């Protein structure tokens, strides 16, 4: 079976070593000094994002809604890769970090949750979380004024 191609940049003067049956490769130079270090354990971990969600905000939550179940799944299932996330709202990153962004609030509107695996071929997947406002506009017809 063919092994995956090294996903990092080409380089020379790289460093390679192993610890506990896992291979590491990285650093070196190519036009500039490179600072990445990759772990090879046989096969890349693959990731699947949770399905898109559409929820209504609740009055007690204000203009946002709690969202649960946003963990991606991995193959192999026992993998624990270096996972990063970005929450994008109105075209801007509003928060980012490591691990999952779960059991938290999302504002009314379209939200994108982008997960990446930087050490597994820089894979990414995106979940769309649309929060709908529950407060419907009320149209009031103006009173008809008649002349005297």
C-alpha positions in Angstrom: 0.0 0.0 0.0 1.3 3.4 -0.9 2.1 5.8 1.9 0.9 9.4 1.8 3.2 12.0 0.2 5.0 14.3 2.7 2.6 17.3 2.9 5.2 19.9 4.0 7.4 22.2 1.9 10.5 20.9 0.1 13.7 21.4 2.2 17.3 20.6 2.7 19.3 20.1 5.9 16.1 18.7 7.6 16.1 16.9 10.9 14.6 13.3 11.2 14.3 11.1 14.3 12.0 8.6 16.0 10.4 8.4 19.5 8.2 5.5 20.5 7.8 4.0 17.0 6.7 7.4 15.5 8.8 9.2 13.0 9.4 12.9 13.0 10.7 15.1 10.2 11.0 18.8 9.7 12.9 22.0 10.3 15.6 22.7 7.7 15.7 25.4 5.0 14.3 26.3 1.7 14.7 30.0 0.8 14.1 30.7 4.5 14.6 28.7 7.7 11.6 26.4 8.2 10.2 25.8 11.7 7.6 23.0 11.1 8.0 19.5 12.5 5.9 16.6 11.2 4.9 13.3 12.9 4.6 10.2 10.8 2.8 7.2 12.2 2.0 5.2 9.1 -1.1 6.9 7.7 -2.6 10.3 7.9 -5.6 10.8 10.2 -8.7 11.8 8.3 -11.4 14.1 9.7 -15.1 14.5 9.1 -16.9 17.6 10.3 -20.3 17.5 12.0 -23.3 18.2 9.8 -24.5 21.8 9.2 -27.0 23.1 11.7 -29.9 25.6 11.6 -31.3 26.6 15.0 -33.6 29.3 16.4 -32.2 31.6 19.1 -34.1 31.6 22.3 -35.2 34.7 24.2 -33.3 33.6 27.3 -30.1 33.4 25.2 -30.5 36.9 23.8 -29.2 37.2 20.2 -27.3 34.0 20.3 -27.9 30.3 20.8 -26.0 27.5 22.6 -24.9 24.8 20.1 -23.8 21.3 21.0 -22.3 18.3 19.2 -19.7 20.1 17.1 -16.9 17.6 17.5 -15.4 16.3 14.3 -14.8 12.6 14.0 -11.5 11.0 13.0 -10.3 7.9 11.3 -8.8 6.0 13.0 -11.4 6.6 15.7 -8.9 6.6 18.6 -6.7 9.3 16.9 -6.0 12.5 18.9 -4.5 14.8 16.3 -3.5 18.4 16.8 -6.8 20.1 16.0 -7.3 23.8 15.4 -10.5 25.8 14.9 -11.7 29.2 13.6 -15.2 30.6 14.2 -16.0 33.0 11.3 -19.0 35.4 11.6 -19.8 38.1 9.1 -16.6 37.3 7.2 -14.2 37.8 10.1 -12.6 35.4 12.5 -14.2 36.1 15.9 -12.3 33.3 17.8 -9.8 30.6 17.2 -7.9 28.1 19.2 -6.9 24.5 19.7 -9.2 21.6 20.3 -13.0 21.8 19.6 -15.3 24.7 19.9 -18.2 23.0 21.6 -21.0 23.8 24.0 -20.8 27.5 23.3 -22.9 30.2 21.9 -23.1 31.4 18.3 -24.6 34.8 17.4 -27.7 35.2 15.1 -26.8 34.8 11.5 -24.5 32.6 9.4 -21.5 31.2 11.3 -18.8 29.0 9.9 -16.7 26.7 12.1 -13.5 25.6 10.3 -11.5 22.8 11.8 -7.9 22.1 10.5 -5.4 19.4 11.1 -2.0 21.2 10.5 0.1 18.1 11.1 -2.0 15.7 9.0 -1.6 17.2 5.6 -3.3 20.5 6.6 -6.7 19.0 6.1 -9.7 21.2 6.9 -13.5 20.8 7.0 -16.3 23.4 7.6 -19.6 23.3 9.4 -22.2 26.0 8.8 -24.2 27.0 11.8 -27.1 29.3 11.0 -28.8 30.9 14.0 -32.3 32.3 13.2 -33.8 35.1 15.2 -37.0 34.2 17.0 -38.3 37.7 17.4 -40.5 38.4 14.4 -41.0 42.0 13.3 -44.5 43.3 14.1 -46.1 45.6 11.6 -48.7 47.9 13.0 -51.0 49.7 10.6 -51.2 53.4 11.3 -54.6 54.7 12.5 -56.7 56.3 9.8 -57.4 59.9 10.6 -60.5 61.5 9.2 -61.1 65.2 8.8 -63.8 67.0 10.9 
